Amino acid sequence: MGSGSVVEDYVEPAARMAFLASVAMVIFRMAVMPELLAFVGAPLPLLYLLAPLAVIGLIASGGFARVYRATAVWCWTGLVILMMASTPFSSWIGGSAQHVISYVRVDFICLFALAGSITVWSQVRSTYKYMAIAGFMVIAVAKVAAKPGGDGRLALDLGFDGTISNPNDLAAHIVLMTPFLLYVIAKSGTSNLIRAVLVGTLGVGLWIVLGTASRGAMISMGVMSLYFFIRMRGSQRIFIGLALPVAAVVLFMFLPQSTTTRLMSLFVTAEISAGQELGEAEESFQSRSYLVKKSIEYTLANPVFGVGMDQFANYEGMAQRALGQRGNWHQSHNSYTQVSSELGIPALVCFLGALISTLRLVNTLYRRARREGHEEMEQMSSCFLASMIAYMTCITFLSCAYRFTLPAMISLGVAMYFSGMRELDQKKALAGR
């Protein structure tokens, strides 16, 4: 009921250019195309063209000013300001400065891209289709290029440290994109052929996630399934809420022994596993626990500015060496303590404020759409919330705080809220005539 757009879809030329360039830039990155093109040695002229076009369009259409209607955007901007402010106090000023400059130059634009360029609901609908295409591309490339490493875990060997080259990062990115594929599968009007292709793609994606043996991704998939089961209605609840865990159990039976052992370490305590070969999984758990404890320790010792952006690994290693002990020399493996330990507690407040505010905005849209019978908007809002909640769960076990994905998702959430509310207001006004 009421899934069609009722707002006039005319968009000013500058705003249209901003939208086309912005959505292309975001989808280009969500599909991880820059890394894949670099891997095959292809030139990247499109990547360098899209961002300037998006900036020009946003300036011409007033998009930059428009995004600051949302508290989430103010919070994330505050986070970036604190990145800069913390640099002079970094344990390695040069290293932090390099990362801050790179973030502002390459990733910060993602915060404004969709929120500043999307003005009508039909553009949100188009963006969702492109997000599903990006998810399809990521899974397709992973199916072809992901190979078991020395520990038996699936990973993309790109020859350099890419966004999804690590098994855990690959799994997290697929988790993030899964709800957009589910939306296209579940929505009315999707052809049976496309639905069948995407169902198969999701099956492959789930197999890859399990094959990475990422315990954080496994937990996130469970959280996503639970969310859908609670929020969805009727047959969609059965399909999405139950199909994922059932498929996971079936696929789990065909995984290599090393992978199943690592995943099962989530549920096997040290006492129960005595005498069993948990090996790498147990060592990984102990290492991560140590790093999280250290990140909390460094947060409390450096509560205002932290130890410097991207400097936790160096700081920990040097500190342990000074004590005559062996350092771990790894990131904190927790995005929240990554921010607090490297940028300080005020930065963590901004980080959490942006994420929570985005969830509240889209949840408000979801509730109103459900109350007023806009089924499409209800489903799209639910899928966005599932993606964000699952990803926020996943990054509890990963150091992904400075990736482009979070500002891009915040931008999409803000765009959904304002264009969705406008759509619903216009629908209500028309119904009252």
Number of C-alpha atoms within 10 A of each C-alpha: 8 14 14 13 19 18 18 11 12 9 14 11 12 18 23 19 21 30 27 20 24 29 26 20 23 27 20 18 20 24 23 20 17 18 20 15 12 13 14 9 9 11 10 13 8 12 15 11 12 19 22 15 18 30 21 17 26 28 16 15 20 15 26 19 12 16 23 17 12 20 17 29 25 16 21 24 19 18 23 21 14 20 27 21 14 24 25 15 17 22 18 17 16 13 15 24 20 13 19 22 13 12 17 15 11 13 18 19 23 27 26 27 32 35 32 30 31 28 26 23 26 19 21 22 16 11 22 22 16 21 24 24 19 23 28 23 17 22 27 15 14 21 17 9 13 22 17 14 13 7 11 15 23 29 23 24 18 17 8 11 11 17 17 21 20 18 23 23 24 25 30 29 23 24 25 25 26 26 28 25 24 19 21 22 22 16 15 10 9 13 11 10 9 12 18 13 13 20 16 12 20 23 17 17 24 25 20 23 28 23 27 28 26 25 21 22 29 24 15 26 27 16 18 27 21 17 21 22 18 10 16 18 12 8 10 17 18 14 15 22 22 15 14 19 18 11 14 18 11 12 16 18 10 11 15 12 12 19 20 16 19 22 22 15 16 15 9 14 11 12 7 9 13 10 8 9 12 19 11 13 21 17 11 13 13 11 16 20 15 13 24 21 14 17 28 18 14 21 23 15 13 19 19 19 26 30 31 32 29 26 25 27 18 19 22 23 17 17 14 15 13 11 9 9 11 13 17 18 16 17 22 31 20 21 23 26 27 30 34 26 33 33 33 27 21 17 28 21 17 22 24 17 19 25 22 15 19 25 22 16 20 25 19 15 25 24 15 17 23 16 11 15 15 21 18 20 27 23 21 23 26 23 25 25 23 27 24 24 19 27 25 20 19 30 21 19 21 22 21 23 19 19 13 20 20 22 26 23 22 27 26 27 28 29 29 28 23 22 21 27 18 17 24 24 14 16 17 13 10 11 8 7 5
